[in-house]
Amino acid sequence: MKQLISCRAAGRLVGVVVVGVALAGCHDRLNITPPPQNFVGPTIDSVVVYSLPIVIESPSLLHEYTVTVSNPVSSFSNVTMTARILQSGADREAFLSRPVNCGRAHAVGILPIGRCSFESMLMASNAGEGTGTLQPGVATLEIRLANSTNGLLATRTWPITLHSGEEHGRPLR
């Protein structure tokens, strides 16, 4: 299923992206186990990145984003979120995996029934865990929700554009 999502920051349109939604295997890329065919779980409804452009190798430039998830079934525990950047043979972690945090009413790592929004940060870096080299140009940002009991709960991907620091007055290190 694909849909258009408009991205807004501080009430201002900053981009429109085509988003694909998929449910697949375990969050570990080396050990992919698909969930049962009748698995019904959470979906990632939207992701809004607030600071653009995404500049490669700019450690001082972390990009804040908000993820909104819908969970129509039971509560899940020990849920982590991972962001990765994929590009022509490159597959790099965009930030460390971290437990979801749906606010004060829920413990960290708990994905409750209903809607939940939480924030995180990402960075485009070739020093991140993974393989290949990120280059300026079109790439894919992938957000994954997983837990140790069910494996991968939800994945969402969409196109992004990576820029070099030199394009934006920041020397590459």
PyMOL commands that set and color helices and strands:
alter all, ss='L'
color gray80, all
select helices_A, chain A and resi 165-168
alter helices_A, ss='H'
color red, helices_A
select strands_A, chain A and resi 2-9+12-22+43-49+54-55+63-71+80-87+90-99+114-122+130-131+137-147+151-163
alter strands_A, ss='S'
color yellow, strands_A
deselect
rebuild
show_as cartoon
